[in-house]
Amino acid sequence: MKERFNILALASFFTFVCGNPAVASSPKTVETGAGTRLQTNKPKIPVSPESATEPKFVPEVKPLTADELEKLLKTRLDGRLSFLFRQFANMFVVKSTIELGKTVALATSSNLIEYAELESVFPVSYKPRLQELLDAIALQTGAKWVYDPTGNFIRSNSRLKKPISDIVVFEFSKVERKKPIQVTLAKGWTATDRGHWIMCVPPTAPVGMDIYELGRYSCDDKVKTQELFMQIPKDVALDWARRVKPDASASELKAAKVGKYDALLFEATVKAKAGGDVHWRHWVFMAGDRCFLVLSTLFPDQEQALLSDVEAMIKSIQVTESEGGDDSKVNNIP
C-alpha cells in the first residue's frame, strides 16, 4: 500500500494525493491516508481539542543531508507569489510536490507572518531557486527562515513504522533586519520600512518615492552570469512598465543612474484611479546579485516642487552588503 498523508489547510484546502484519492475528514483537513497531517501554523497537540480523532503523534522525520538540502535549495521553480502567507503556504504544498519532487511546507508560529501579504518580485522570465524564493518571502514578512527537521509541524494518528522522508519543513520567524540600502532623505521627507520596500513621503503629498528590493538572482552557467545581470533590469523594468502601460516596449527604457549604479528608466503619464494624470517614473538597477527598483509618482502640480527632491535622493542611494542583524535603522530610515 502506498503511504498517504493528511494535510491541514490554513484557510482553505487542496487535495494532495500520494497514492489514493483524498477524503475530506473536516472543513480544514484533507485526509489522504495513514493519519499523517502537515500543520503549517502553530504546532500544537492535539490540533483541535474538540476532536478526539485529531492526530496526536509527532512522527519521526528523516532529515535531509547537507548535500540533499543544498540540492533542494538550488532547484528552480515558478517564482510567482500572491495571497496571504497562510494561503500561499497552503498552495505551495501541492506546487512544490509537482515542481520540486518534495512536499515543502512553509510554517510559522507568528500571526504577523501568517497574515502577511505576498506579492511577486521576480520577472516572469526568471525562475528563482527555492532559496531565492524563501528569501523573498522572508523579506516580505520581516522574517528569517530555517530548515526544520524535527517533525514538530507534522502530526500522525498512529506511530509510523518508518521515518517520513518526503516532507520538508521551513519555519519562518520574525526578526529585525538591517536594510541593505541607504538613502539621504530630502528636507521634510519621512520614510517607512514596509518589508521589501521603503515608502518615502514628502511633507506636501501622500506619495512621492518608493524603493523596492526585488530579490537575488543567480545563473547556473557561471559564464552567463553577467549576461543575466544585464537582462534582469530590462525584464523587471518592462514588467513594471506594463502595469501602467500594457503596450510598453523595451525601446521606451532609457539609460540612467541611481547613485553609482547603472539603471534603466521608464517614465509615462498615466491616469490615476481617482482621476487626473500622474507622472510615473521607475528606475531599475542591479547591485551585485540583487535587483532594486525606485518608483516615483507625482501629480503634475507637484513636479516643480518635488522632482528635484526625488532626483537628489536617487543620487544618494547606496547599497550595502548587510543582510540581517538586529539593527533595523539605516541612516534616517526607521
N, C-alpha and C positions, 0 to 999 in steps of 0.2 A: 504494500500500500504506500502511495506517495504521501509524504508529510505535508500537512496543510496548516495554515495559520489563521488566527483571529487578529484583526487589525482594528484598534479603537480609533474611530474618527473623532475629530475635534468639533466640527460644526456640521459637517455632512459626511457621507461615507461613500467610498468607492469599493467595488468588489475586486478583490485581489485573489486570484486563484493560483495555487501552487500544485494543484492536482485535480480536484473535483470542483464542480460548481459550488458557489458560495451560498450560504443560507443565513439570512439576517436573523440574529437572535435578540436584538433590541434596537431601538432607534439610533443608538450610537455605536453599534457593534456590527461588524461583518464577520461571520463565523465561517472559516474555511477549513475547519477540522482540528483535531489534536489538542484543542483547548489552549492554544497559544495566542496571546494578544500583544500587539505592539502599541504601547501607550506613549504618545508624543507630547504630553504635557507633564504635570507634576506626578512623579512616581509615588503611588500610594497603594497600600494593601489593606483591605480589598479596594478595588476601584470604586465600586458603588455599594455602600453599606447595606442598602435596602435589598440587594440581591444576594441570596445565598449561593448562587451559582457562579458568581464572578470568579475569574481566575485568581488564584491566590499564591501560586508558587513563582519564585524568581528562578527561571531556568538557567542552566549553565550555558555560557556562550563561549564558543571557540574564538579567541581573539585573533585578529589579523596579525601576521608577522610584519615586521618593519617594511620588508620588501613588498608584501601584499598591499599594505596601506599606501605606500608611495605610488604603486602602480594604479591603485584606485583613484587617488587624488589627482593623478596626471591624466586620467581618462577624460576625454572631451564629450560634451553633451550640449543639447539645446540650452542656451543661456537666458531664455525669457523668464522674467519674474513678474508676478502680479498678485493681487489679493492680499489679505492679511497673512502674516506668518503662519498662523494656525491652519488656514485654508490651503496655503501653498504646501505646507508640510504634508497635509493630507494627500494632495495630488502627487507629491513627489515620491510617495511610497510606490505608486504604480509606475510613474515616469522613470524613476531610477532603475526599477526592476527591468524595464524594457531596454533602456539605453545603456545601462552600466553592467547588467548581469548580476547585480547585488541589490537587495532591498535596503535603501538608505533612509533612515529615519532622522528627521531634524527635530530635536527635542529641546524643551526648555522648562524651567521651573519658575519663570518670570512672566507675570501677566503683562508687563510692559512690552516684552518681546512678543508674546503670543498674539497681541492685538496690534502690533506694528504693521504698517502698510508697506508693501514691497512694490518696486517698480523696476522695469528693465533698464539696465545701463549699457549693456553690450550691443553693438550694432548687429543687425540681422545677418551680416556677412561673417560674423565671428562666432565660433563655437568654443566657449571657455573650458578650461579644465575644471574638474569638480572643485579643486581647491580654490580656484579663482571665483567660482560661483558662491562657495561658502564664505569667502572673504567679502564678496559684495553684499551678501545677506547680513553678515556681521556688521558691516559698515552702516547699513540702513537701520539696523536695530540697536545700535550702540552696544554691541556685544563682542565677545570673543567666542571661538568655538574650539572644542576639543573632542577627540575620538573617545567614546565611552565603551570600553569592552566588558563592563560589569554585568550587563543584563538587567540593570535597575529599571529600565524603561520597558521591560518585557514581562508579561505575566502568563502563567500556564495553569490550567485546571488540574493538572497532574504532573508528577515528576517525569520529565522526559528521559528516555533511555540513552540519548546521546546529545552532546552539545549542539546548540544551534550555530550554524556556520554561514548562513546566507543573509543574515540581518546585520547591518552596520549602523550604529547609532552615533550621531554627532550632537553633542549637547552645547547649547548656546546659553551664555550667562552675561549679565550686564557688566560693563567695565568702562572706566574713564579712559578716554583716548585723546592723545595729543594730536591735534590737527597737523597734517603734513604740508600745510600751505600757509604762508604768511602774506598779509596784505596791510598796507597802511591806509586806514580809512580817511576819507576826506572830512573836513571840519563839519561837525554836526551829524555825521552819519553814525548809525549803530549797526551792529552785526549780531546775528543769532545763529548758533550752531544747530542745524537741523539733521544731523547724522551724516549723510553723504553729501550734503550741500550746506553752504553758508548763505544766509539771506542778509544782504546789505541794504539798509533802508535810509534814504535821505530825510532830512528834517521837514521837508515840504511836500512829500509824496508818499503814498503807501508802498510803492515798489521802486526799485532802482537798478540793483545789480545782484546777481546770484552767482556763486561759484560752486560747481558740481565736481565731485570725484566720480569718475566713470570707470573704475576698475583697473585691474592689472592685466597685462597681455603677454602672451608667450608664443613662440613658434617651435614646433617640433624639429624643424630643419634649421639649425643654427645659422646656416649660410643665408637663409632668407629672413632672418630676424629684422634686419634694418629695413628691408622692403616692407615687412608687415607694419613696422612702426611708422613708416611713411604713409601707408594705406589707411590705417585706423582713423587718424584725424579726418581724412576725406570722407570715410564712411559714416563716422559719427556726425560730422558737420552736415552732411546731406540728409541723414536720418532726421535730425532735429529741424532742418530747414523745411522738410516735407510735412512736419507737424503743423506748420502755419501756411505753407505754400506747397500744395501737393505736387505741382508740376516743376518744382525747383530742380535745377540741373547743376552738375559739377562745375560748369562754366561760370556760375554765379559765386563761387568760392574764391576769395581774394587772399593773397599772401599778406600776413600781418605779424605783429609781435605781441606777446604777452610777457612782460618782464624781459628776460633774456631769451625766451623760448620762441622758436618759430611756430607760427599759428596760422590757422585758416579762419577767415572772417566771412560770415554771411549776414547780410542786412536786407531788410524789406519793410515796407509799410503795410501793416495788416490791420484788419478790423478787430476791435476789442469786443468781447462778449457783451459788454454793457453799452456798446455803441461808440462810435468815433474811431479815429485812427490811432495806432500805436506804432512807434518806430522800434522794430525788433532787430537786435544785433546779437550774434553769438560768435565767440572765438573758441576754437578747439586747438589744444596743443598736447604734446607728449612730453613728459619729464621722466626719462628712463623708460621703464616699462609701464608707467601709469599714464592714464588719459584724464584730462581735465577740460571742463567747458565753463566759460564765463558767459552769462546771459544778461543782457541789459534790455529792459523795455521801458521806453519813455514816451510820454504823450508829447505831441508837437509843441505845446506851450511850455514844456519843461526843458526842452532841448538846450536852449541858450544857457539856462542856469545850471543844469546838471550834467551835460555831456562832458564838460571839461573835468568834472569830478570823477566821472567814470573812467575817462582816459588816463587820469593821473593814478587812480587806484590800479588800473590794469598794468601800468608801467612798474608799479611797486611789487607786483606779485612774485613771490619766491616759493619754490617747493623744497621742502626738507626731506631727509631720508627717514624721519621719525615715523614709527608705526606703533601705536600703543603707549603704555605707561599710564600713570595716574595723574598727570598734569594736563588738564584739558584746555588751558589758556595759552593761546598763541598770539603774541602782540596784543592788540586790543580787541580780540575776538573772544567773547565769553565762552 
